[in-house]
Amino acid sequence: MRRFIPSFGPIDTASLVLMLALQSLDLYLVTTLQQISISPASLVVAAFGQLLEMLYNIFFYSILISAC
């Protein structure tokens, strides 16, 4: 994907787009299995929120482990 999506400074946008696409796909499949309809815009926003929550958890547990 790095051939098609350039990076902006030190940020690897290709990886971010891939993570957002995979999280959106995961959320779409879960909502489809639960027979809930969701708009594509809210799907992307919810996927972005889940990625931020995952990032927070990684930071929290890495700090917790390094403190031990």
N, C-alpha and C positions, 0 to 999 in steps of 0.2 A: 504494500500500500504506500510505501514511502516514495515510489516512483510517481504516484498520482497526487499525493497530498504533501505539500512542502511543510517543513517545520518552521515555526516562528521563534527565532532565537534559540534558547535552550530547551524549549518545549517541543516534545515529539508529538505533533498533532495527529500523525497517522495512528499511533498507539491509542491516543485518546478517542479518536473516532471509532476505532475497532472495539474498544471497551464499551463505548456508548451503544454501538450497534448490537453487541452481544447481550448487554444488559437489557436493551429494549426488546430484543428477541425473547429473552427469558421472561420478561414481564408480559409480553404479548401472549406467549404460550400459556402462562399461568392464568391470565385473565380469560383466555379462550377456553381453557379446560373448566374454569368455574362459570362459564357462560355469562361473562360480564363484558359489555361492550365499552370500549374506551377509545377516545379520539387519538389520532397519531401525535398531536401536539402534547396532550397530557401524558401520553406514553413516554415521550422523550423527556419531559420534565420529571416524571416519576423515576425514570431510569437514571437521570442525572442526580437526583436526590439519593437514590440507593447507592450510587457510586461514591458520593460524598460521605455517606454513612459508613461505607466500607473503608474508605480512606481514614476516617476518624478512628474506627476500630483498630486498624493496623497501627496507627500512631500510638493509640492508648496502650495496646498490649505490648508494643515494642518498648515503650517507656517503662511499663510495669515490669517486664522481663529484665531490662537493663538495670533496674533499681535493686533487683534481688541479688 
